[in-house]
Amino acid sequence: MIEVVCNSRLGKKVHVKCITDDTIRDLKKLIAAQTGTRWNKIVLKKWYTIFKDHVSLGDYEIHDGMNQELYYQ
């Protein structure tokens, strides 16, 4: 079980607990449940890399305590 921190640059910081086998889509659905937005409107980035929905967190080497940038489409 890892904890991922997502910062929206609008002052909203979300802490989400998930598993490294989860996909980015699963992470977006957990974020959407906490923020009240739809999961398909969420874009997760790290620097200039936009994370694809079908790839797992382990494949992107997302570990416990990592920060992700949260944007809205």
C-alpha positions as CSV (number, residue, x, y, z in Angstrom):
1,M,0.0,0.0,0.0
2,I,1.5,3.3,-1.1
3,E,0.3,6.9,-0.6
4,V,0.4,9.3,-3.6
5,V,0.1,13.0,-3.1
6,C,-1.6,15.0,-5.9
7,N,-1.2,18.8,-6.0
8,S,-3.7,20.7,-8.2
9,R,-1.8,24.1,-8.2
10,L,-5.2,25.6,-7.2
11,G,-4.5,25.0,-3.5
12,K,-6.0,21.5,-3.4
13,K,-3.7,18.7,-2.2
14,V,-5.1,15.2,-2.2
15,H,-3.6,12.2,-0.5
16,V,-4.6,8.8,-2.0
17,K,-3.7,5.3,-0.8
18,C,-3.4,2.7,-3.5
19,I,-1.4,-0.3,-4.7
20,T,1.4,-0.3,-7.2
21,D,-0.6,-2.7,-9.4
22,D,-3.4,-0.2,-9.8
23,T,-3.6,1.6,-13.1
24,I,-3.6,5.4,-13.6
25,R,-7.4,5.1,-14.3
26,D,-7.9,3.6,-10.9
27,L,-5.9,6.4,-9.3
28,K,-8.0,9.0,-11.1
29,K,-11.2,7.3,-9.8
30,L,-9.9,7.5,-6.3
31,I,-8.9,11.1,-6.7
32,A,-12.3,11.9,-8.2
33,A,-14.1,10.3,-5.2
34,Q,-12.2,12.7,-2.9
35,T,-12.4,15.9,-5.0
36,G,-15.9,15.5,-6.3
37,T,-14.9,15.8,-10.0
38,R,-15.4,13.3,-12.8
39,W,-12.4,11.0,-13.3
40,N,-12.2,11.5,-17.0
41,K,-11.7,15.2,-16.6
42,I,-8.5,14.7,-14.5
43,V,-5.0,14.8,-16.0
44,L,-2.0,13.6,-14.0
45,K,1.5,14.8,-14.9
46,K,5.0,14.7,-13.6
47,W,7.0,17.5,-15.2
48,Y,6.1,17.2,-18.9
49,T,5.0,13.5,-18.8
50,I,1.3,13.0,-19.1
51,F,0.3,9.6,-17.6
52,K,-1.8,7.3,-19.7
53,D,-4.8,5.6,-18.2
54,H,-4.0,2.0,-19.0
55,V,-0.5,1.9,-17.5
56,S,0.1,0.8,-13.9
57,L,1.7,2.9,-11.2
58,G,4.6,0.4,-10.9
59,D,5.4,0.8,-14.6
60,Y,5.7,4.5,-14.1
61,E,7.8,3.8,-11.0
62,I,5.4,5.8,-8.8
63,H,6.4,5.0,-5.2
64,D,5.2,5.9,-1.7
65,G,5.0,9.6,-1.0
66,M,5.6,10.8,-4.5
67,N,4.0,14.0,-5.7
68,Q,2.0,14.2,-8.9
69,E,0.6,17.3,-10.6
70,L,-3.2,17.3,-10.9
71,Y,-4.8,19.2,-13.8
72,Y,-8.4,19.5,-15.1
73,Q,-9.4,19.3,-18.8
